[in-house]
Amino acid sequence: MEEKILALLTEEFPKVDFTASDTLVKDGILDSLLITGIIAALTMEFDLSIPYEEITEENFNSIAGLAKMVERLSE
C-alpha cells in the first residue's frame, strides 16, 4: 500500500519529496493546500471518504501514516 500511495502522490505532486521526513507536517513540507490535494487524490484513487477527524498530523506525517489510514478506511 505504501508503494502505491508514494507512486500516486509523487505523480500528483512531483515537487514534494514525500520520503524526506517522517514528520512531513511538522517539518512544514506539507501545508494545508497540499493536504487538501492529498485528500482529493486518495479519495479518487481508493474510492473512500476521509472524515475530518482523520485529518491529523499522525496520519499525514508520512507515507506509512497515510497507508495505515487508507487501509483502515477501506475496511
N, C-alpha and C positions, 0 to 999 in steps of 0.2 A: 504494500500500500504506500509506503514512504516513497519508493522509487516512482510510482505513478503520479503521486502528488508533486514531487520535485520536478518531474518532467513537464507536467501541466503548468505549474507556476513559473518555471524557467521560460517556457514558451510564451506565456501571457505577459510576464514581467522580466524581459531579458536583462534589464539594467540592475536588477536586485540579485545579490548573492545570498541565496537562502541557506547556504552552508557555512556562511561566515561566522555564525554565532548560534548558541543555544538560548540566547536571550534577545531575539530579534526586536521585540517591542521595547524592552528595557534599554537596549543599545541605540534605539532611535532608527534602526534600519527600516522598520515598518511603522508608518503613521496611519492615521485614521482613514485616509483616502485609499492607501494600499490595502488595508484590512477590508475595506468595503469591496474592493476589486477581488480580493481573495475569496471572500464570502460568495460573490457572484459566480466566480469561476468554479468553486467547489459545488455550489448549488446546481449549476447547469451540468457539470461533468458527472456528478454522482446522484442526481435527481433526489436531492434531500433538502430539507429546510433546516437552517441553523437558527435556533431560538436565541433571543437576546441574551439569556443567562449563560449561553455557551461562548459568548464573545468575551473571553477572559485572556489575560496575559499568559496564563499557563497553557491554554490551547493554541495560542498564536506565536509563542516564543520560538518554536522550532518546527521542522517538518515532522518530527516524531510526535509532537503535541497535536499537530493538525491531523496526522494519520490516526491517532487514538480517538480524536473527536469524530472524525468521519466514520470510523469503524463502529463506534458506539451509536451514532445517529442512524447508521444504516441497518442496524439490527431490528 
